[in-house]
Amino acid sequence: MEQQHTQDISYLNRVLQFYPFDILDIHLIESRSGRTTWEVKTNEGEKILKQAQMKPRRMLFIAGAHDHLYKNGLAITPIHKTSSGAICLGAKDFSYVLYDKVVGNEMIYYNKDQMKKTFAFAAQFHISSKGYVPASESKKRSRLDKWHKLYRWKLQELAGNKQLAQSYPEDEFSKLFLMYADKMLERGQNALRALDNGQYEQWTKNSIEERSYCQQDFTLARFTEIDGNPFMRELHSITYDLPSRDLRILLNKLMKKLSVWDTDLAVELLSSYEAVNPLTPDQYKVLWADLEFPYLFCSIIHKYYLSQKRSWGNEKYIWALQNIIAVEDSKEQFLHQYREIVGSIKEGKGGE
């Protein structure tokens, strides 16, 4: 074990020698899901070195976006360049980035004030992302104009899992799934048809022209709170896509934790976003379509029939499905009040 540790430190030193810092100490913080993070003490303060199991060209796309946000004034930690000016390093299937260590207060989903500030931050993120021109060697990723394909694929899988569930008449999870399968399939088909009304196509064209991107997996795990405001500690990933994707992910994630769709809270959060980066009524229609699509329901069904959560027993799967059903059922009223809710958001009535 000691020999392995010595080899790791020796390897890291070879990576860090490309940076214009004197290395004083290296400490492992975390290693999971193809990503390993170290704290590095240098003559210019504490840094974070992240190793990701991804092609260097893909990391170049993300690191360039990180630097673009920083240069545009977003509250995000500065990313460091090597002595030769490279923004990241790569070797075969591994890539490395180095940025400042930032320490602040924990941010949690159950703190409404922090969540309102997170939505305002998301708005600033989307504004700051505009105009990004990645290096020519970058491996770009885009989901623009691919929503139809994604919706159809998920609906096809859900329909296939419905047939599978029918072959397990005594399975309690399958029984519960079948009670809501048709309703969720109908919701998905409604969302798919809504994409054909022109608003999605127009927003996609605008985003392509603006060269803007979204974070793709907006989560508080990437944030800390400094002086009462969100600060992004790292940029995990990005993709070219509509800002509404980040909003949908944040709202679904929060409401899933609350086990109910809180319409008043959703209005407050979207009002915080609107105050910084206003959306048009047509753009809100695209967000509504994406919120109508049963992502959460599709996800838990997918996990169950592929046994992705091997440590979960049937009771935990059933509880998770019940929780998502409660969220999706309570979301119905929100989805049917588009005009009234968007009006409230536009008038800044969130929180009144």
C-alpha positions in Angstrom: 0.0 0.0 0.0 2.8 2.4 0.9 4.6 1.5 -2.4 1.3 2.3 -4.3 1.0 5.7 -2.5 4.6 6.5 -3.4 3.9 5.7 -7.1 0.8 7.8 -7.1 2.6 10.8 -5.6 5.5 10.4 -8.1 3.0 10.3 -11.0 1.1 13.4 -9.7 4.3 15.3 -9.3 5.0 14.6 -13.0 1.6 16.1 -13.8 2.0 19.1 -11.5 5.5 19.9 -12.9 3.8 21.5 -15.9 2.3 24.2 -13.7 4.2 27.3 -12.4 3.9 26.4 -8.7 6.2 24.9 -6.1 4.4 21.8 -4.8 4.6 21.5 -1.0 2.1 18.7 -0.3 -0.5 16.5 -2.0 -3.6 15.0 -0.3 -6.2 12.7 -1.8 -9.7 14.1 -1.2 -12.0 11.7 -3.2 -12.0 9.0 -5.8 -15.2 7.7 -7.4 -17.1 7.5 -10.7 -14.0 7.9 -12.9 -13.0 11.1 -11.1 -10.2 11.6 -8.5 -9.6 14.8 -6.7 -6.5 15.9 -4.7 -5.8 19.0 -2.6 -2.4 20.4 -3.6 -0.5 22.8 -1.3 1.6 25.2 -3.3 3.7 28.3 -2.7 0.7 30.3 -4.0 -2.0 28.7 -1.8 -4.1 25.6 -1.9 -5.2 24.2 -5.3 -7.5 21.4 -6.4 -6.2 18.9 -9.0 -8.9 16.8 -10.7 -8.4 13.7 -12.8 -11.2 12.7 -15.0 -11.5 9.5 -17.0 -12.3 11.3 -20.3 -10.6 12.1 -23.6 -8.4 15.2 -23.4 -10.4 16.8 -26.3 -13.6 16.6 -24.2 -11.9 18.1 -21.2 -10.6 20.9 -23.4 -14.2 21.7 -24.3 -15.2 21.9 -20.6 -12.1 23.7 -19.3 -12.5 26.3 -22.0 -16.1 26.9 -21.0 -15.0 27.2 -17.4 -12.4 29.9 -18.3 -15.0 31.6 -20.5 -17.4 31.9 -17.5 -14.7 33.2 -15.3 -13.6 35.8 -17.8 -17.3 36.9 -18.2 -17.5 37.6 -14.5 -19.4 34.6 -13.2 -18.7 33.7 -9.5 -16.6 30.6 -10.3 -13.1 29.6 -9.2 -10.3 30.5 -11.6 -8.8 27.6 -13.6 -5.0 27.6 -13.9 -3.0 27.2 -17.1 0.2 25.4 -17.4 3.6 27.1 -17.8 3.1 26.8 -21.6 -0.4 28.2 -21.5 -2.5 25.0 -21.7 -5.8 25.1 -19.9 -5.8 21.3 -19.2 -3.6 18.3 -19.5 -4.3 14.9 -21.0 -2.8 11.4 -21.3 -4.7 8.7 -23.2 -8.1 8.4 -21.5 -7.3 10.7 -18.6 -7.5 14.5 -18.3 -6.4 16.9 -15.6 -7.4 20.4 -14.6 -6.1 22.6 -11.7 -8.0 25.4 -10.0 -8.1 27.3 -6.7 -9.5 25.6 -3.6 -12.5 27.6 -2.4 -14.0 27.2 1.1 -17.5 28.5 2.1 -20.7 27.4 3.7 -22.7 24.3 2.6 -25.7 24.9 0.3 -28.8 22.7 0.7 -31.9 22.2 -1.3 -34.2 22.7 1.8 -33.0 26.3 2.2 -35.4 28.4 0.2 -33.2 31.5 0.2 -30.2 29.6 -1.0 -32.3 28.0 -3.8 -33.7 31.3 -4.9 -30.1 32.6 -5.2 -29.1 29.4 -7.0 -31.8 30.1 -9.7 -30.5 33.6 -10.0 -27.0 32.2 -10.4 -28.2 29.8 -13.1 -29.6 32.8 -14.9 -26.2 34.6 -14.8 -24.5 31.3 -15.8 -26.6 31.2 -19.0 -25.9 34.8 -19.8 -22.2 34.4 -19.1 -22.0 31.3 -21.3 -23.0 33.2 -24.5 -20.3 33.7 -27.1 -18.2 30.7 -26.2 -15.9 29.7 -29.1 -14.1 26.5 -28.0 -10.6 25.5 -29.2 -10.7 23.9 -32.6 -9.3 20.7 -31.1 -12.2 20.4 -28.6 -14.6 17.5 -28.6 -17.9 19.4 -28.5 -21.2 18.0 -27.2 -24.6 19.2 -28.1 -28.2 18.2 -27.5 -29.7 21.1 -29.4 -32.4 19.9 -31.8 -32.2 16.4 -30.3 -35.1 16.5 -27.9 -37.5 14.8 -30.2 -35.2 11.8 -30.5 -34.6 11.7 -26.7 -38.3 11.8 -25.9 -39.1 9.1 -28.4 -36.3 6.9 -27.1 -37.5 7.2 -23.5 -41.1 6.6 -24.4 -40.1 3.5 -26.4 -38.2 2.2 -23.4 -41.1 3.0 -21.0 -43.5 1.1 -23.3 -41.1 -1.8 -23.4 -40.8 -1.9 -19.7 -44.6 -1.8 -19.4 -44.7 -5.0 -21.4 -42.0 -6.5 -19.2 -43.9 -5.5 -16.1 -47.0 -7.3 -17.4 -45.0 -10.5 -17.3 -44.5 -10.1 -13.5 -48.1 -10.1 -12.2 -47.1 -10.8 -8.6 -44.3 -8.2 -8.4 -45.4 -5.3 -6.3 -43.2 -2.7 -8.0 -44.6 -3.8 -11.4 -48.1 -3.6 -10.1 -47.6 0.0 -9.0 -45.8 0.9 -12.2 -48.6 -0.5 -14.4 -51.2 1.7 -12.5 -49.4 4.8 -13.8 -47.7 3.6 -17.0 -50.4 4.7 -19.4 -50.8 8.1 -17.7 -47.0 8.8 -17.9 -46.9 7.6 -21.6 -49.7 10.0 -22.4 -47.8 12.8 -20.6 -44.7 12.1 -22.6 -46.6 12.0 -25.9 -48.2 15.4 -25.1 -44.7 16.8 -24.4 -43.4 15.4 -27.6 -46.3 17.0 -29.6 -45.6 20.3 -27.9 -42.1 20.4 -29.4 -43.7 20.8 -32.8 -45.4 24.1 -32.1 -42.5 26.2 -33.3 -41.2 27.6 -30.0 -38.6 24.8 -29.5 -37.3 25.2 -33.0 -36.9 29.0 -32.6 -35.2 28.9 -29.3 -32.8 26.2 -30.6 -31.9 28.6 -33.5 -31.3 31.4 -31.1 -29.1 29.3 -28.9 -27.0 28.2 -31.8 -26.5 31.8 -32.9 -25.7 32.9 -29.3 -23.2 30.1 -28.8 -24.6 29.5 -25.3 -24.6 26.3 -23.3 -26.0 24.8 -20.1 -24.4 23.0 -17.2 -26.3 19.8 -18.0 -26.4 18.5 -14.4 -27.0 21.5 -12.2 -26.5 20.4 -8.6 -25.6 22.1 -5.4 -22.7 19.6 -4.9 -20.7 22.0 -7.2 -21.4 25.0 -5.1 -20.4 26.7 -1.9 -21.8 29.9 -0.3 -19.4 32.8 0.1 -20.6 36.1 1.6 -24.2 34.9 1.3 -24.1 34.1 -2.4 -23.5 30.9 -4.4 -20.0 30.3 -5.7 -19.2 27.6 -8.2 -16.3 25.5 -7.1 -16.0 23.5 -10.3 -17.5 23.0 -13.7 -18.3 19.3 -14.0 -19.6 19.2 -17.5 -21.4 21.3 -20.1 -23.3 20.7 -23.3 -24.9 23.0 -26.0 -28.5 23.0 -25.0 -31.4 25.3 -24.0 -31.2 27.0 -20.6 -34.6 25.3 -19.8 -32.8 22.0 -19.4 -30.9 23.3 -16.3 -34.2 24.7 -14.9 -36.1 21.5 -15.4 -33.3 19.4 -13.8 -33.1 21.8 -10.8 -36.9 21.9 -10.3 -37.3 18.2 -10.6 -34.4 17.5 -8.3 -35.7 19.8 -5.6 -39.4 18.6 -5.8 -38.3 15.0 -5.6 -36.5 15.8 -2.4 -39.6 17.5 -1.0 -41.8 14.5 -2.2 -44.3 17.0 -3.6 -44.5 19.6 -6.4 -44.7 22.9 -4.6 -46.2 25.3 -7.2 -45.7 28.4 -5.0 -42.1 27.6 -4.5 -41.6 26.9 -8.2 -43.0 30.4 -9.0 -40.6 32.0 -6.5 -37.6 30.2 -7.9 -38.5 30.9 -11.5 -39.1 34.6 -10.5 -35.5 34.7 -9.2 -34.3 33.4 -12.6 -36.6 35.8 -14.5 -35.2 38.8 -12.6 -31.8 38.2 -14.0 -32.4 36.5 -17.4 -36.0 37.0 -18.6 -37.5 34.3 -20.8 -40.2 35.0 -23.4 -43.7 33.3 -23.0 -42.7 31.0 -25.9 -39.6 30.0 -24.1 -41.6 29.2 -21.0 -43.8 27.0 -23.2 -40.7 24.9 -24.0 -39.9 24.7 -20.3 -43.4 23.5 -19.6 -43.1 20.8 -22.2 -39.9 19.6 -20.7 -41.5 19.6 -17.2 -44.5 17.7 -18.5 -42.2 14.9 -19.8 -42.0 12.2 -17.1 -38.2 12.1 -16.7 -38.3 11.1 -13.0 -40.8 8.3 -13.7 -38.8 7.0 -16.7 -35.6 7.1 -14.6 -36.8 4.9 -11.7 -38.4 2.4 -14.0 -35.2 2.2 -16.1 -33.2 1.6 -12.9 -35.5 -1.1 -11.6 -35.7 -3.3 -14.7 -31.9 -3.0 -15.4 -31.1 -3.5 -11.7 -28.9 -0.5 -11.6 -29.2 0.0 -7.9 -27.8 -3.3 -6.8 -27.8 -2.3 -3.1 -31.5 -1.5 -3.2 -34.1 -3.9 -2.1 -37.7 -4.1 -3.4 -39.0 -1.9 -0.5 -36.6 0.9 -1.4 -37.5 0.8 -5.1 -41.2 0.9 -4.2 -40.7 3.8 -1.9 -38.8 5.7 -4.6 -41.5 5.0 -7.2 -44.2 6.1 -4.7 -42.3 9.3 -4.1 -42.0 10.1 -7.8 -45.6 9.4 -8.4 -46.5 11.8 -5.6 -44.4 14.5 -7.3 -45.8 13.9 -10.8 -49.4 13.8 -9.6 -49.0 17.0 -7.7 -47.3 18.6 -10.7 -50.5 18.3 -12.8 -52.0 21.5 -11.5 -48.9 23.5 -12.2 -48.7 22.2 -15.7 -52.3 23.2 -16.4 -51.8 26.8 -15.2 -49.2 27.9 -17.7 -50.8 31.3 -18.4 -51.5 32.3 -14.8 -48.1 31.1 -13.5 -46.0 32.7 -16.2 -48.0 35.9 -15.6 -47.0 35.8 -12.0 -43.4 35.1 -12.8 -43.4 38.0 -15.3 -44.9 40.3 -12.8 -42.3 39.3 -10.2 -45.0 38.1 -7.8 -42.9 35.2 -6.5 -42.6 35.3 -2.8 -45.4 37.9 -2.2 
